[in-house]
Structure formats: structure tokens, C-alpha cells
């Protein structure tokens, strides 16, 4: 007889998947009551879609707006299922809607010990943002507006125009205080780009 999960288990799995953009891992499913044979059955039945090693998607949940970023977040997870990648740099600018820049590649910040090879179209920056520099989103994490501006200010690949636009947007929307930006700029080497950009702005 084919395995049929209890209503409680199915409800828990649905709630978990919804909070993660429709995705869940085999380890998460096992804690709820779905072991590997059950996962395989539901995959063959078309209820679950296997995305990658140990990662599944509940088919009934519509794709989230940033589905590509959610998939990359799950790709980056460690052996304990902790998501390691944080959306950052140009991609974070777009998420926060701080500029009209449309990044050609997805930028992620990962720990220095991260060993997975970046997929095509993905740029990996190796660093470890603090907890206060990270914001949770549906199924992924993104650097805060302040951390994002500090990152792109140090990235010569971002034009002066877009850096000024990002700062102006963040300040005008109350996401970052100009005084805090100046304080951070003062900690950087003399004549750094953030200081020069702030000096040109009203």
C-alpha cells in the first residue's frame, strides 16, 4: 500500500515549504515524518520535485518572485542545512531597489571556508557579514542596505553614478543615515571612494 502522510505531517511540510519559497530539504522532511522512501514515492507521484541533492520543492506552491535566489540559497547550504550564501553587492542593490542597475550576474557572499564551485552566472564574494548586516527574506538572505552600500562602494565595478543613486535612495527612504555612512567611511583608508562620493553629495 502506498504511503499516505498524516494530515498533521502534510500541514507541517506545507507550512515549512511556504516559509521557504516552496522548498525543503530531505533532512527537514525527515523530521516531519517523510523518510527517503516516502520522498521518492511523492517525487514519482509528481507531488514533490527534486531540485538537487537533498532538496525538494512542493509542487502546489507557486514560484516565488526571487525563485532563482532561493534555489541558490539552498544550493549553498552546509551539512547541517544552514544556508551559507547571502545575496549581496549589485544583486542586493536590486533587491532593496536602491538603483536602476540591472546586474548581469547574481552576486553572493559566502564564508571564506566555502568550497562549492559557483554556478554559471554567479559571482561569489568571500566574507562573513555579521548577523546585524543580514536581512531574512522568503527563502534567502540579503545584506542590509548599509552593508550593501559599503560593499559596492569598495567595488570598482559599480559606477559612481549608481553609487550616488544608491546612497541617495537609502538616505531618502530612511534605510541608512548619512551620518552612519560618514562614520563608516572614516574607518576606511584615506581618500576611499565612499568618502569621496559622500563629499560630492548635498
ChimeraX attribute file (.defattr): number of C-alpha atoms within 10 A of each C-alpha:
attribute: neighborCount
match mode: 1-to-1
recipient: residues
	/A:1	3
	/A:2	7
	/A:3	11
	/A:4	12
	/A:5	13
	/A:6	10
	/A:7	9
	/A:8	11
	/A:9	16
	/A:10	16
	/A:11	13
	/A:12	15
	/A:13	22
	/A:14	18
	/A:15	12
	/A:16	17
	/A:17	22
	/A:18	20
	/A:19	14
	/A:20	20
	/A:21	24
	/A:22	24
	/A:23	27
	/A:24	26
	/A:25	19
	/A:26	18
	/A:27	16
	/A:28	17
	/A:29	23
	/A:30	13
	/A:31	11
	/A:32	17
	/A:33	16
	/A:34	21
	/A:35	14
	/A:36	14
	/A:37	10
	/A:38	17
	/A:39	20
	/A:40	16
	/A:41	15
	/A:42	19
	/A:43	17
	/A:44	12
	/A:45	10
	/A:46	13
	/A:47	16
	/A:48	20
	/A:49	18
	/A:50	21
	/A:51	15
	/A:52	12
	/A:53	10
	/A:54	16
	/A:55	19
	/A:56	22
	/A:57	23
	/A:58	22
	/A:59	15
	/A:60	12
	/A:61	13
	/A:62	11
	/A:63	14
	/A:64	15
	/A:65	10
	/A:66	14
	/A:67	18
	/A:68	12
	/A:69	24
	/A:70	23
	/A:71	19
	/A:72	22
	/A:73	20
	/A:74	26
	/A:75	21
	/A:76	22
	/A:77	16
	/A:78	12
	/A:79	8
	/A:80	7
	/A:81	16
	/A:82	11
	/A:83	19
	/A:84	20
	/A:85	27
	/A:86	28
	/A:87	28
	/A:88	30
	/A:89	28
	/A:90	26
	/A:91	22
	/A:92	26
	/A:93	27
	/A:94	16
	/A:95	16
	/A:96	17
	/A:97	14
	/A:98	25
	/A:99	20
	/A:100	11
	/A:101	16
	/A:102	10
	/A:103	14
	/A:104	10
	/A:105	12
	/A:106	20
	/A:107	21
	/A:108	28
	/A:109	21
	/A:110	22
	/A:111	15
	/A:112	10
	/A:113	9
	/A:114	16
	/A:115	9
	/A:116	10
	/A:117	9
	/A:118	13
	/A:119	11
	/A:120	8
	/A:121	9
	/A:122	14
	/A:123	15
	/A:124	19
	/A:125	17
	/A:126	14
	/A:127	14
	/A:128	15
	/A:129	16
	/A:130	9
	/A:131	9
	/A:132	9
	/A:133	14
	/A:134	19
	/A:135	14
	/A:136	11
	/A:137	14
	/A:138	16
	/A:139	23
	/A:140	23
	/A:141	21
	/A:142	25
	/A:143	28
	/A:144	23
	/A:145	27
	/A:146	19
	/A:147	21
	/A:148	23
	/A:149	26
	/A:150	19
	/A:151	17
	/A:152	22
	/A:153	25
	/A:154	14
	/A:155	14
	/A:156	9
	/A:157	9
	/A:158	16
	/A:159	13
	/A:160	15
	/A:161	10
	/A:162	18
	/A:163	23
	/A:164	20
	/A:165	16
	/A:166	25
	/A:167	27
	/A:168	19
	/A:169	18
	/A:170	22
	/A:171	18
	/A:172	12
	/A:173	11
	/A:174	10
	/A:175	15
	/A:176	19
	/A:177	14
	/A:178	16
	/A:179	10
	/A:180	11
	/A:181	19
	/A:182	14
	/A:183	11
	/A:184	14
	/A:185	20
	/A:186	14
	/A:187	9
	/A:188	13
	/A:189	9
	/A:190	10
	/A:191	11
	/A:192	14
	/A:193	20
	/A:194	24
	/A:195	19
	/A:196	13
	/A:197	16
	/A:198	17
	/A:199	10
	/A:200	8
	/A:201	9
	/A:202	5
